Amino acid sequence: MRDIISGEVKDLGGFSVRRLLPAATRSMIGPFVFFDHFGPANFEPGQGIDVRPHPHIGLATVTYLYQGGILHRDSLGSVQEILPGDVNWMIAGSGIVHSERETEARRRQPHIQHGIQTWLALPDGQEETQPGFSHHPAAMLPICDGFDGVAMRLIAGDAYGESSPVPVFSPMFYLDVQMRAHSRLTFPGPQYETGVYLVSGRLACDEQTIQAGRMAYFPPGLHPPIQAREDSVLLLFGGERFARPRHIWWNFVSSSRDRIEQAKIRWRDGGFPSIQGETEFIPLPE
């Protein structure tokens, strides 16, 4: 284990978000450049997540829910609610705009929102690919077996002999893992950078303890097994290390700072496509 990342917790008015990536000690793990854990957040009737339209370039996004539901709309015309265990896979590429809200039916009731939002950088030569969107219900995602007391759903990529239907752009894996107390797990892909984010529970690895809310980083070739000290829920993820670093500014990811400057101007001047039926937007930050 090379690093333990504690993350930075932000209060967004009624619910908290813990940002693990990018971190001061680690900007990327494989293609993963952004990792947020939000909630669990309790919302009263009339309240909820309401993220106005905003742009992205150079990445793919996935929000993975444990509780709740988020309604995705984008400039391609996609309208899709994501529910726990589902994958909404949005490819920003050369540029896309989306919003993240809730259905009116959900907002009318008390409800909980709890999940993980990640961004994956697109590899060299594919950063300007055409934008795209695909929805993958939980029932269509592979289940990985082979470890006693461990249940794993493959969100994206390839691991333990299984392949997710999510269309990724570089060698990687992303798994939702539940471990019973005292169970053990070895990582897929020893040639990859690997991250472990512990949502709940307690893990042990190399005589060190990983507490809930912490992320552990393992470089290629350093993949000792992990053991659950108690019932635990975690995300296991990683992939091939990028040859060139990625720059992040606001919602833009690119290997080129100039490309990010172009995206700033494009959003400021109204050059991104719009979402049908949406008139609000998040202005370019100062």
C-alpha positions as CSV (number, residue, x, y, z in Angstrom):
1,M,0.0,0.0,0.0
2,R,1.5,3.3,-1.1
3,D,-0.9,6.0,0.0
4,I,-4.0,6.4,2.3
5,I,-6.2,9.2,1.1
6,S,-8.5,10.8,3.6
7,G,-10.3,13.1,1.3
8,E,-11.9,16.5,1.8
9,V,-15.4,16.7,3.2
10,K,-17.6,19.6,2.0
11,D,-21.0,20.6,3.3
12,L,-23.3,21.4,0.4
13,G,-26.2,22.6,2.6
14,G,-28.0,19.6,4.1
15,F,-25.7,16.8,2.8
16,S,-22.0,16.2,2.7
17,V,-19.6,15.2,-0.1
18,R,-16.2,13.5,0.5
19,R,-13.8,14.2,-2.4
20,L,-11.1,11.6,-2.7
21,L,-9.7,12.3,-6.1
22,P,-8.0,14.4,-7.2
23,A,-5.9,14.5,-4.0
24,A,-2.7,16.3,-3.0
25,T,-0.8,13.0,-3.1
26,R,-2.6,11.3,-6.0
27,S,-4.3,13.0,-9.0
28,M,-5.2,9.8,-10.9
29,I,-5.6,6.1,-10.3
30,G,-5.5,4.4,-13.8
31,P,-8.1,6.5,-15.8
32,F,-9.9,7.6,-12.6
33,V,-9.4,11.4,-12.2
34,F,-12.4,12.3,-9.9
35,F,-14.0,10.4,-7.1
36,D,-16.8,11.8,-4.8
37,H,-18.8,10.0,-2.1
38,F,-22.0,11.8,-1.4
39,G,-24.5,11.2,1.5
40,P,-26.2,9.3,2.9
41,A,-28.4,12.5,2.8
42,N,-31.9,12.7,4.2
43,F,-34.2,15.0,2.2
44,E,-37.6,16.2,3.3
45,P,-40.5,16.6,0.8
46,G,-39.7,19.3,-1.8
47,Q,-35.9,18.9,-1.3
48,G,-33.4,17.0,-3.2
49,I,-30.4,17.0,-5.7
50,D,-30.9,19.7,-8.3
51,V,-27.7,20.2,-10.4
52,R,-28.4,22.6,-13.3
53,P,-27.0,22.0,-16.8
54,H,-23.2,22.2,-17.0
55,P,-20.6,21.1,-19.6
56,H,-17.9,18.4,-19.7
57,I,-15.0,17.5,-22.1
58,G,-12.4,14.7,-22.3
59,L,-14.0,12.2,-19.8
60,A,-16.7,9.6,-19.1
61,T,-18.8,9.9,-16.0
62,V,-20.6,7.3,-13.9
63,T,-22.8,7.8,-10.8
64,Y,-23.3,4.6,-8.8
65,L,-26.1,4.7,-6.2
66,Y,-26.6,2.8,-3.0
67,Q,-29.9,4.6,-2.2
68,G,-32.1,7.0,-4.0
69,G,-32.5,7.9,-7.7
70,I,-31.1,10.7,-10.0
71,L,-32.6,11.8,-13.2
72,H,-30.1,12.4,-16.0
73,R,-30.8,14.7,-19.0
74,D,-28.2,15.6,-21.6
75,S,-27.7,17.5,-24.8
76,L,-28.0,14.3,-26.9
77,G,-31.6,14.1,-25.8
78,S,-31.1,11.3,-23.2
79,V,-33.5,11.2,-20.3
80,Q,-32.9,8.4,-17.9
81,E,-33.3,7.9,-14.1
82,I,-30.5,5.9,-12.5
83,L,-31.4,3.6,-9.6
84,P,-29.2,1.7,-7.1
85,G,-26.9,-0.7,-8.9
86,D,-27.5,0.8,-12.3
87,V,-24.9,2.5,-14.5
88,N,-25.6,5.6,-16.5
89,W,-22.4,6.0,-18.7
90,M,-22.0,9.4,-20.2
91,I,-19.1,10.0,-22.7
92,A,-18.3,13.7,-22.8
93,G,-15.5,13.5,-25.5
94,S,-15.5,16.7,-27.5
95,G,-18.3,18.2,-25.4
96,I,-21.6,17.5,-23.8
97,V,-24.0,19.2,-21.4
98,H,-26.1,17.4,-18.7
99,S,-28.2,18.0,-15.6
100,E,-28.7,15.9,-12.5
101,R,-32.0,16.3,-10.8
102,E,-34.7,14.1,-9.2
103,T,-38.2,13.1,-10.5
104,E,-41.1,15.0,-9.1
105,A,-42.5,11.8,-7.6
106,R,-39.3,11.3,-5.6
107,R,-39.1,14.9,-4.4
108,R,-42.7,14.7,-3.1
109,Q,-41.6,12.1,-0.5
110,P,-38.9,12.0,2.3
111,H,-36.0,10.2,0.7
112,I,-32.3,9.3,1.0
113,Q,-29.6,9.9,-1.6
114,H,-26.3,8.0,-1.3
115,G,-23.7,7.1,-3.9
116,I,-20.4,7.6,-5.6
117,Q,-19.7,9.8,-8.6
118,T,-16.5,9.2,-10.7
119,W,-15.0,10.6,-13.8
120,L,-12.7,8.6,-16.0
121,A,-10.3,10.4,-18.3
122,L,-10.4,9.4,-22.0
123,P,-7.0,8.1,-23.2
124,D,-4.7,9.8,-25.7
125,G,-6.1,9.8,-29.2
126,Q,-9.7,9.5,-27.9
127,E,-10.2,12.6,-25.8
128,E,-12.2,14.2,-28.7
129,T,-14.4,11.2,-29.4
130,Q,-18.1,11.8,-30.2
131,P,-20.3,12.3,-27.1
132,G,-22.4,9.3,-26.1
133,F,-24.7,7.9,-23.4
134,S,-25.8,4.4,-22.5
135,H,-27.9,3.0,-19.6
136,H,-27.1,-0.4,-18.0
137,P,-29.5,-1.8,-15.5
138,A,-28.1,-3.6,-12.4
139,A,-29.4,-6.9,-13.6
140,M,-27.3,-6.7,-16.8
141,L,-24.0,-6.2,-14.9
142,P,-21.8,-9.3,-14.4
143,I,-21.4,-10.9,-10.9
144,C,-17.9,-12.0,-10.1
145,D,-17.4,-15.2,-8.0
146,G,-14.4,-17.1,-6.7
147,F,-13.9,-15.7,-3.1
148,D,-15.8,-17.1,-0.1
149,G,-17.8,-14.5,1.7
150,V,-17.3,-11.9,-1.1
151,A,-20.0,-10.6,-3.5
152,M,-18.9,-8.4,-6.4
153,R,-20.8,-6.6,-9.2
154,L,-18.6,-5.5,-12.2
155,I,-19.6,-1.9,-12.9
156,A,-17.2,-1.3,-15.8
157,G,-14.2,-2.9,-17.4
158,D,-12.8,-6.4,-17.0
159,A,-12.1,-8.4,-13.9
160,Y,-12.0,-12.0,-12.6
161,G,-12.9,-13.4,-16.0
162,E,-16.0,-11.2,-16.5
163,S,-16.6,-8.2,-18.8
164,S,-19.1,-5.4,-18.2
165,P,-21.2,-4.2,-21.1
166,V,-20.3,-0.6,-20.3
167,P,-18.2,0.7,-23.3
168,V,-14.8,1.7,-21.8
169,F,-11.9,3.3,-23.6
170,S,-8.8,1.9,-21.8
171,P,-7.9,-1.3,-19.8
172,M,-9.6,-0.8,-16.4
173,F,-11.9,-2.3,-13.8
174,Y,-14.5,-0.9,-11.4
175,L,-16.2,-3.2,-8.9
176,D,-18.9,-2.9,-6.2
177,V,-17.7,-5.3,-3.5
178,Q,-19.4,-6.6,-0.3
179,M,-17.2,-8.6,2.1
180,R,-18.3,-10.5,5.1
181,A,-16.2,-10.3,8.2
182,H,-12.9,-12.3,7.9
183,S,-13.2,-12.9,4.2
184,R,-10.2,-12.2,1.9
185,L,-9.8,-10.8,-1.6
186,T,-6.9,-10.5,-4.1
187,F,-7.0,-7.8,-6.7
188,P,-7.4,-8.2,-10.5
189,G,-4.8,-6.9,-12.9
190,P,-1.5,-6.9,-11.0
191,Q,-0.1,-4.7,-13.9
192,Y,-2.6,-1.9,-13.0
193,E,-2.8,0.9,-10.6
194,T,-5.4,0.0,-8.0
195,G,-7.6,1.9,-5.6
196,V,-9.8,0.7,-2.7
197,Y,-12.4,3.0,-1.3
198,L,-14.1,1.8,1.8
199,V,-17.7,2.9,2.1
200,S,-18.4,1.1,5.3
201,G,-16.7,-1.4,7.6
202,R,-13.0,-2.0,8.2
203,L,-10.2,-3.7,6.2
204,A,-6.7,-4.9,6.9
205,C,-3.8,-5.0,4.4
206,D,-0.1,-5.4,5.0
207,E,-0.6,-5.0,8.7
208,Q,-2.3,-1.7,8.1
209,T,-6.0,-0.8,8.7
210,I,-8.2,0.9,6.2
211,Q,-11.1,2.8,7.9
212,A,-14.4,3.8,6.3
213,G,-14.2,6.9,4.3
214,R,-10.6,6.3,3.3
215,M,-9.0,5.3,0.0
216,A,-5.9,3.2,-0.4
217,Y,-3.6,3.3,-3.5
218,F,-1.6,0.4,-4.7
219,P,0.9,0.9,-7.5
220,P,1.4,-1.7,-10.3
221,G,3.0,-4.9,-8.9
222,L,2.1,-4.2,-5.3
223,H,-1.1,-6.1,-4.8
224,P,-1.3,-7.8,-1.4
225,P,-4.6,-9.4,-0.4
226,I,-7.1,-7.5,1.7
227,Q,-9.1,-8.9,4.6
228,A,-12.4,-7.7,6.1
229,R,-12.1,-7.1,9.8
230,E,-15.9,-6.7,9.9
231,D,-18.7,-6.7,7.3
232,S,-17.6,-4.2,4.7
233,V,-18.7,-2.4,1.5
234,L,-16.1,-1.0,-0.9
235,L,-15.3,0.1,-4.4
236,L,-12.3,-1.7,-6.1
237,F,-11.1,0.1,-9.1
238,G,-8.1,0.9,-11.3
239,G,-6.5,0.4,-14.6
240,E,-3.6,1.1,-16.9
241,R,-1.5,4.1,-15.9
242,F,-1.7,7.0,-18.4
243,A,1.5,8.1,-20.1
244,R,0.5,11.8,-19.9
245,P,-1.1,13.4,-16.9
246,R,-4.6,15.0,-17.2
247,H,-5.4,18.6,-16.2
248,I,-8.7,19.3,-14.5
249,W,-10.4,22.7,-14.3
250,W,-14.0,22.8,-13.1
251,N,-15.8,20.1,-15.2
252,F,-13.2,19.9,-18.0
253,V,-10.5,17.2,-18.2
254,S,-7.8,17.2,-20.9
255,S,-4.1,16.4,-21.5
256,S,-3.9,20.0,-22.9
257,R,-4.3,23.2,-20.9
258,D,-5.0,25.0,-24.2
259,R,-7.9,22.7,-24.8
260,I,-9.4,23.5,-21.4
261,E,-9.0,27.3,-22.2
262,Q,-11.0,26.7,-25.4
263,A,-13.7,24.9,-23.5
264,K,-14.0,27.8,-21.0
265,I,-14.5,30.2,-23.9
266,R,-17.0,27.9,-25.6
267,W,-19.2,27.6,-22.4
268,R,-18.9,31.3,-21.6
269,D,-20.0,32.2,-25.2
270,G,-22.8,29.7,-25.4
271,G,-21.1,27.4,-27.9
272,F,-22.0,24.1,-26.2
273,P,-25.2,22.3,-27.2
274,S,-28.3,22.8,-25.0
275,I,-30.6,20.4,-23.3
276,Q,-34.1,20.4,-24.7
277,G,-36.6,21.8,-22.2
278,E,-33.9,23.3,-19.9
279,T,-33.2,27.0,-19.7
280,E,-31.1,27.2,-16.5
281,F,-27.3,26.6,-16.5
282,I,-24.3,26.9,-14.2
283,P,-22.2,29.9,-15.2
284,L,-18.4,29.6,-15.8
285,P,-16.7,30.0,-12.4
286,E,-14.8,33.2,-11.9
